[in-house]
Amino acid sequence: MAKKDNFEEYAQLEEYASQEDISRIKTELVTCPDLNNSLSGTIIELSKNYAKSILITSPEMIVDNQGLIFDAFIFSAANYVAQAAINKEYSVLIGSKCFFYAPLKLGDILELEAHALFDDSSKKREVKIIGHVSEIKVFEANLQIVTMDDHIFKLKRPPSSTIKQEAKTNEKETSTNANPEAMAATLMASMGK
């Protein structure tokens, strides 16, 4: 069954881009190399500050017996096409403003176009994404993405743990040094006695 679904997905993709174009684009993509395209879409056009993708809805995306597609797959596809428009090896989504104008159902094919704003040299980029099913606009978003020189997990964090630890120590010293009689009087006063 999975092979049949894969074949049908490729046949549908062929309506939007040739297999050669998809393979060429895959080699040009620097971002998200290990992403599962069957769940987040396939990039079918790629140029500087621009990307276009196709998300073919599948049974794995359904949330109910009516064939409703879980909206997180739409968001994932939007994030992927936005990352592709920037096409940097190390980039992370830091903010979003999204509008879902209509739900997707099983069998829908979502076309997403992303235009990256600001200069390439900027570390913080904004990307505008529009999504259509046929000619109907079903999704719109602005995503903020930060590009980095190294993987986010390799970045050094500031030593905030020592500051928090010092604050907790000071808090404990203050609470243990408090006069128990004064605390009881304050408690009684707050209760109106």
Secondary structure, DSSP 8 states (H G I E B T S, - for coil): -HHHHHHHHHHHHHTTS-HHHHHHHHHH--S-TT--HHHH-EEEEEETTEEEEEEE--GGGB-STT-BB-HHHHHHHHHHHHHHHH--SSEEEEEEEEEE-S--BTT-EEEEEEEEES-TT-SEEEEEEEEEETTEEEEEEEEEEEE-SS-GGGS----HHHHHHHHHHHHHHHHHHS-HHHHHHHHHHHTT-
